[in-house]
Amino acid sequence: MNQKAFITALEDVPWAKSEHNPGLQYKLLIDASRAATDGFSFGILKLEPGAVLCPHRHDPQESYFILEGEGLMHLNDAEQEVGPGSVVYVPRAHLHGINNTGSEPLVFIWTFPTDTWSEVEYHYR
C-alpha cells in the first residue's frame, strides 16, 4: 500500500446517517475508503437528544472519546454515565451501546484497528 500523510477538515466530510439507529450521524475521517490507510479507522459520531446507538457486538476492539454532551454507556450488564473527557475502551465481542441522556447532541470520536469501518460487522442484540 502506498500511504501518504494527510490532513482532513471535519467540515470537508459529509455526515452519513444510520439506517439501524435513528438520530445517529457519523463521519468517516480516517478510513481506507477515503485515503490509503493501514490498520486504523477513525470517525466522529453524533447522537441527537434521546437517540440511541443500540446494543451490539463486533469482533474488533474499539475506543470512544466523548467530546460533547451526556450519555449512558452500556457495557455488558453495567451502565455508566459519560460526558466530555470520558474515554471508553470496548474489548472484542463485548456487548455495548450508548444513549444520549442530555438535551444537546452527544458527540464522540471512535477508533477501530481496521483499514476501513466497513470491515466491522455489527451484531445488534
N, C-alpha and C positions, 0 to 999 in steps of 0.2 A: 504494500500500500504506500502510495506517495503522499505523505502527510505534510501539511504546512500549518504553521501557527496562524491563527486568525482572531479577529475581534468582531463580535456581533453586538448590535444595539438592540435592546429589548423592543423598542418601537418598530424595528425593521422586520420583526417576525410576527405573523398574524396569529390571533387566538384561534384555537380549534375547540370544538365542543365535543362533549362525551355523549354518545348515544345511550349508554347504560346509566349515567349519573346526571340527571337534570340539574342545572345550576352550577355545573363544573365546566371550567375552561382551562386550557393549558397551551403552553408554547414549548416546542422543542428547540432549545437554544444551542446545545452541542449534541450532535447526532450524526451518524454516518449517512443519513438520508439528506443531510444539508451540506456536509463537508467531510473530507477524509479524516475520520477519527478511528481509534482502535481501543476497544475495551472500556469506553466511558461514554455515557449519555447523561444529559443534564437538562432539566427543564424547570419551568415555573408553572404552578397550578393555582387557580383562583376558585374558591368556593363561595358562592353568594350566601347571604344570611339564610340560615335554615337548611342549606343544601348539605348533602352527604356524599362522601366517597365511600360507597358500600363496602362492607367487609369482604375481603378477598385474600387470596394467596397467590404467590408466584415463585418460581424457582430462584431467581437471583435475589441476593440481598439488596437492600435499598436504604437510603437515608433521606430525611427531611430536615430542612432548616426553616423554621417559621419566621416569616418577615413581618406580617401584619395580621391583626385580628385575633379572635379567641376561638378555641375549639376543644373538643373532647376526643382524645385519641384512644382507639380501641386496639389493644394488643393482646391476642388470645382471649382470656377471660377477664382481663383487667381493663380499667378505664383510667385515664389521667388527663387533667386539663393541660392545655398547651397554649402558648402565646408567643409574642415576639421574643426571639432569642432561644426558644426551645429547640433542641436538637434531638431527633428521633432516629434510632437505628433499628431496622427490621431484618432479622436473620432470614435465611432462605426458608420458604414454605411456611412462615408464621402468619397466622390469620391477623389481619389488621384493617383498619378503616378509620375515618375521621369525620366528625360532624362539625359544622360551623355553628357555634352556640352564641355568637355575638351578633351585633346589629350592623357590623361592617363586613366587607369581604375578608375571608381568611386566605392569606396568600403565603405559599411556601415553595421553596426550591426542593427538587428531588434529584437524586442521582442513582444510576444503576451501573454496574460493571459490565455493560454490554455495548456493542458497537452502535446499536440502534434501539430505541424504545420499542419499536415494532417486534423485536425478538422476544419481548416479555409476554408470556401467555398468562392472562388473568383468569383465575378461577373464583368466581363470586360464590358466596355462601347461598 
